[in-house]
Amino acid sequence: SQTIHQWPATLVQPVGSPLSLECTVEGTSNPNLYWYRQAAGRGLQLLFYSIGIDQISSEVPQNLSASRPQDRQFILSSKKLLLSDSGFYLCAWSTPGLNTGELFFGEGSRLTVL
Amino acid sequence: GQSLEQPSEVTAVEGAIVQINCTYQTSGFYGLSWYQQHDGGAPTFLSYNALDGLEETGRFSSFLSRSDSYGYLLLQELQMKDSASYFCAARTGKLIFGQGTTLQVKP
C-alpha cells in the first residue's frame, strides 16, 4: 500500500531563519507531488506541484522554493522566513493526471514564525 | 482567476440531512472533488464527480452540474463525528480548493 510521510510535524522558527520541510511517498512510482499551505480557518493554497523530477510548477510567487531530488521525495524550502509564512503545510501525492480527483495527504507540518 | 465559493458555516442536528453547496469559476475544468478535514488533521478524500449527476457513497452523496458550474455535498443521517470542515476542490490539471465550510453537528 501507498504511504506518505512528512516532517517535522511542528516547528517554531524565528523570522529570517531558513526552512526545510521534507515529504516522501512509498509504494507508488512517478506520483504527482504537491505542497499546500493552510492558514488558520482557511482553505488550502497550492504552492507547488510536480509531475516529475525537475518538473516543478510554482503557483504563488513568494520566498519559498521546492525541489524534487528523487521520484518520491519533495522538499519545501526557504532561505529567510517571514511572519506571513506561518501556517499548516501539507504535502500530497496523486496518481499521474489526477484522474480520480483524489489527493493523498501527509500528516502536515505546523510552522510558527516568530 | 479561478475561484470556488462555499458557505463558511453550516449547523445541523444529529440525524438530519445537510447540503453544502459549491460554485466554481475555473478554466480547464475536469471535475469536482470533496474533502473532509477534522481540526488539526489532514484533509481526507470523500468523493469526485467528473460527470453531471449524483454520486453516492454511503451516507455521503455528491452532485455536479457542469452547465451551472455548481456542485453540492449531501450528508445524511448526521452524526456528531461529521463535525468538521468540508472543502470542494476543482480539478483543472491540479486541484484548487475552496475556503471550506465548517459543519457543526448538534445533539
Interface residues (C-beta under 8 A of the other chain):
Chain A: Y34 Y36 R42 G43 L44 Q45 L46 Y49 S57 E59 L90 S94 L98 T100 G101 E102 L103 F104 F105 G106 E107 G108
Chain B: Y30 G31 L32 S33 Y35 G41 A42 P43 T44 F45 Y48 N49 A50 F87 A89 R91 G93 K94 L95 I96 F97 G98 Q99 G100
